[in-house]
């Protein structure tokens, strides 16, 4: 049935029964480009280091403010990211962009800093089962690890971004309670993450579940410290992103060319395409500072290198227009 | 920047399935009559309340729809389900009624250039032609649905004024169309433009009589549909498996996939009467017959689990 959420002193939401509300969209949305890390990590083809570097350099040219460059996980687990040090050291770092890298634990963090990282990211989950299966420990234990990283990062003035996966559903547990999501987000925020990205890991969310989850999370953490990371596995990403914008979120994760399939539904799509998000935002008059045609170029480049077709509808349309 | 007053979402949305007509018309492969009939029957079984069955245009122009009479006579009409057919003029209307049509559809454009290129006459001339159809339809007790294409952009003219769309919609409504479907023909629309458009059109035509027909060429369809719902629209056109590419951007996608729309609506708690697994069966069937992959993300995701 319809979502009905007890809101306390909060403004009622359009997705609840019978309400009217005047909304304004953000004037500016910060785009967080995850293609080189999240995208490539989930591509089957091993990508040569120089290709990764060129991709990141091309993305820097587009005006993207945040580009997730690589991941300091053990190369045993994620061979695609084995060249993390080389990549981080070889990329041209634009003055208007930041290049966070994933650091699952202290070991990874130390390697990242040694390689010159100036921003890191930690990856939690709202689902116990997913946490166990993905990083081999409970949510609580993962928080202990992250606490170590975040404390050390703080001392070195290195900002930390947090991710919460399974925010709208888990491949193992199914639906996830929004209160649980809020709890995990709050923990990461209070530990010291400057921003927490809410991941719809399997793309099952729809505007109603997105709105509901955001209500609960925003009771604990301000919207200015939140981002959404929507997967397009069921085609819902742009609608979900639009919903998030209507609720005051102004930071969006996406992946050039929609790189990165869904590991839980083989052959299905994963990350939402940066090009398609930009098309929507720019069409709405929302600023991003990003040049869409240059993103399309970067997408063309990486798709050729991967010998795959783009997942971006905008890229498909633009390349085929008569 | 767009600022809008949001209404509560509708409790029920009527889905108008255009796959068998709009979808197949824009597929290169010629589809055998029995396949068309079976597709429509499967869609009826899936619970869709409106299924656009075929088009009474001259087979010279649209060979895919040459078997229009056979299809109309061959389908299993489910009680309570409507099977509108396109009728570009009086001649087509008469043939449609003869073949048993109880509802017809007429296709106007908000762009002069598009009208000229698509149906060889000005918007005004086309509306005059349609008036003949709506008159005859009234006398015959046949319902008429109106379409306006290029509502958010035209492949030739570029930008289209919402007021022009409102004028055309108003004329179609005044001449007797019970519902006007607003088509983003090249899929260039975004939520801000959609909201602006609906504000303009709903000043001339009651929002209950409006539908949206979004194309997913730039991936914007579901976002545009969501905004439309928030503005009071409760009728959505879509095409099973996202059949029907975009004739203006070869290889690009066209119609939004019914499966993806239904997934969103059901996720929102909105009733549609549609059985999603049965709908996906219909999509799988037609894709096999056409030897093509589905354009529906829901279908792609689900079949691999």
Boltz contact constraints between the chains, C-beta under 6 A:
constraints:
  - contact:
      token1: [A, 1]
      token2: [B, 269]
      max_distance: 6.0
  - contact:
      token1: [A, 2]
      token2: [B, 269]
      max_distance: 6.0
  - contact:
      token1: [A, 14]
      token2: [B, 6]
      max_distance: 6.0
  - contact:
      token1: [A, 18]
      token2: [B, 8]
      max_distance: 6.0
  - contact:
      token1: [A, 20]
      token2: [B, 5]
      max_distance: 6.0
  - contact:
      token1: [A, 21]
      token2: [B, 6]
      max_distance: 6.0
  - contact:
      token1: [A, 22]
      token2: [B, 5]
      max_distance: 6.0
  - contact:
      token1: [A, 24]
      token2: [B, 3]
      max_distance: 6.0
  - contact:
      token1: [A, 25]
      token2: [B, 1]
      max_distance: 6.0
  - contact:
      token1: [A, 206]
      token2: [B, 264]
      max_distance: 6.0
  - contact:
      token1: [A, 206]
      token2: [B, 267]
      max_distance: 6.0
  - contact:
      token1: [A, 206]
      token2: [B, 268]
      max_distance: 6.0
  - contact:
      token1: [A, 207]
      token2: [B, 226]
      max_distance: 6.0
  - contact:
      token1: [A, 208]
      token2: [B, 267]
      max_distance: 6.0
  - contact:
      token1: [A, 208]
      token2: [B, 268]
      max_distance: 6.0
  - contact:
      token1: [A, 233]
      token2: [B, 301]
      max_distance: 6.0
  - contact:
      token1: [A, 234]
      token2: [B, 263]
      max_distance: 6.0
  - contact:
      token1: [A, 234]
      token2: [B, 297]
      max_distance: 6.0
  - contact:
      token1: [A, 234]
      token2: [B, 298]
      max_distance: 6.0
  - contact:
      token1: [A, 234]
      token2: [B, 301]
      max_distance: 6.0
  - contact:
      token1: [A, 235]
      token2: [B, 260]
      max_distance: 6.0
  - contact:
      token1: [A, 235]
      token2: [B, 297]
      max_distance: 6.0
  - contact:
      token1: [A, 236]
      token2: [B, 264]
      max_distance: 6.0
  - contact:
      token1: [A, 238]
      token2: [B, 223]
      max_distance: 6.0
  - contact:
      token1: [A, 239]
      token2: [B, 222]
      max_distance: 6.0
  - contact:
      token1: [A, 239]
      token2: [B, 223]
      max_distance: 6.0
  - contact:
      token1: [A, 239]
      token2: [B, 226]
      max_distance: 6.0
  - contact:
      token1: [A, 239]
      token2: [B, 264]
      max_distance: 6.0
  - contact:
      token1: [A, 242]
      token2: [B, 191]
      max_distance: 6.0
  - contact:
      token1: [A, 242]
      token2: [B, 223]
      max_distance: 6.0
  - contact:
      token1: [A, 265]
      token2: [B, 301]
      max_distance: 6.0
  - contact:
      token1: [A, 265]
      token2: [B, 304]
      max_distance: 6.0
  - contact:
      token1: [A, 265]
      token2: [B, 305]
      max_distance: 6.0
  - contact:
      token1: [A, 266]
      token2: [B, 304]
      max_distance: 6.0
  - contact:
      token1: [A, 267]
      token2: [B, 304]
      max_distance: 6.0
  - contact:
      token1: [A, 268]
      token2: [B, 300]
      max_distance: 6.0
  - contact:
      token1: [A, 268]
      token2: [B, 301]
      max_distance: 6.0
  - contact:
      token1: [A, 268]
      token2: [B, 304]
      max_distance: 6.0
  - contact:
      token1: [A, 276]
      token2: [B, 219]
      max_distance: 6.0
  - contact:
      token1: [A, 279]
      token2: [B, 218]
      max_distance: 6.0
  - contact:
      token1: [A, 280]
      token2: [B, 190]
      max_distance: 6.0
  - contact:
      token1: [A, 280]
      token2: [B, 220]
      max_distance: 6.0
  - contact:
      token1: [A, 280]
      token2: [B, 223]
      max_distance: 6.0
  - contact:
      token1: [A, 283]
      token2: [B, 190]
      max_distance: 6.0
  - contact:
      token1: [A, 284]
      token2: [B, 190]
      max_distance: 6.0
  - contact:
      token1: [A, 284]
      token2: [B, 191]
      max_distance: 6.0
  - contact:
      token1: [A, 284]
      token2: [B, 192]
      max_distance: 6.0
  - contact:
      token1: [A, 285]
      token2: [B, 1]
      max_distance: 6.0
  - contact:
      token1: [A, 313]
      token2: [B, 218]
      max_distance: 6.0
  - contact:
      token1: [A, 313]
      token2: [B, 219]
      max_distance: 6.0
  - contact:
      token1: [A, 314]
      token2: [B, 218]
      max_distance: 6.0
  - contact:
      token1: [A, 316]
      token2: [B, 252]
      max_distance: 6.0
  - contact:
      token1: [A, 317]
      token2: [B, 217]
      max_distance: 6.0
  - contact:
      token1: [A, 317]
      token2: [B, 218]
      max_distance: 6.0
  - contact:
      token1: [A, 317]
      token2: [B, 249]
      max_distance: 6.0
  - contact:
      token1: [A, 317]
      token2: [B, 252]
      max_distance: 6.0
  - contact:
      token1: [A, 320]
      token2: [B, 249]
      max_distance: 6.0
  - contact:
      token1: [A, 320]
      token2: [B, 250]
      max_distance: 6.0
  - contact:
      token1: [A, 320]
      token2: [B, 251]
      max_distance: 6.0
  - contact:
      token1: [A, 320]
      token2: [B, 252]
      max_distance: 6.0
  - contact:
      token1: [A, 321]
      token2: [B, 249]
      max_distance: 6.0
